Amino acid sequence: MSLDKNLLRKEYRLKRKALSEEEVQEFSTKIFLLFKDWLSEKPSILHVHVFLPIIHQKEVNTLLIRDYLFEKGAKVYTSVLGEERSQMETVLIEPSTSYTIDSWGIPVPLNVGAIDPGEIQLVLVPMLAFDLKGNRIGFGKGYYDQFLASLSPKVLKMGLSFFSPVQSILAENHDIPLDYCITTEKVFTF
């Protein structure tokens, strides 16, 4: 039986809200270490799109991953909302990039311009919950599904989650499933 997305969204927002700041950091570190091990087995991946964490939403702290990728010499990308705020635009970020926090609490890189996302090999996808087939639910705006649909099907999609998967999430036609998801315990492959 598939679980209702709105109920899951509400449940997992509450689960994340209940985490302490210390737990968020501890769990983020565990996810980072598993990511680092996973990436060490895939040395050809050098172009990675990273979502930047919304602190008040207690998202996985991807700044650990971003900084590690910089150290490795990888090209690191993120997305910003375009001027019409209807879709995301890809930008390249550098270790020297400065950020501001927007009205949603998202770190937004300053002085960067939109680029073609054609070189991206791996996208780290924000989410609230996922299932055993790689279906996920986010905050319900659909920005990442639109973004992922615009990329080559060869681009790997990886979720990061503080929690284990649920049994099943009803996938809709526009939903793009994950290829991998890293939790605090393991890397799931779909």
C-alpha positions, 0 to 999 in steps of 0.5 A: 500500500502506498502512503499519502504524500501530504501525510508523509510530508507532514510526518517527516517535517515533524520528525525533522523538527524534533531533531536537536541541532546536535543530532542534525550535525551528528547525522549529517557527519555520518551521511557525509562519511558514507558519501565520501566512501561511496564517491571514493569508488567512483573517481570519474565523478567530478561534476556534482550538483549540491543543494545548500541546506535550509538550516531552520528546516533541519536539512542535511548539512551538505556544506561538509560535502561541498567543502570536501568536493572543493578539496578534491578539485571537483566542479561544484554546482548548485541552483538558484531560482530564476528571475520569474521564480518558476524554475531553477537555474544552475550555477557554478560555485567556488570555494571563494563564493559568498552567500546570502540567505533568501526569504525561504532560508536558502543560502544563495550564492552571490555574483554567479551566473546561470550556466548550462548544466550539461556537465553535471554527473551527480545531483544531491537531491533534498527531500523529506522521505523516500521509499524502497524503490527510490521514490521521494517526497520533497516540500511539494513545490516540484522544483527538483522534479523539473530540474531533474527532468531537464538533465540527461537521464545518465545523471545520477540522482542521490537523496540524503536522509536522516531517516530510513525508507518507508515501504512505498510512496505513490509515484506520479508521472512527473516524479523522478526516482532516485538512483541512490539514497544515503541515510545515517546507516547505509547507502541504498541503491535503486 
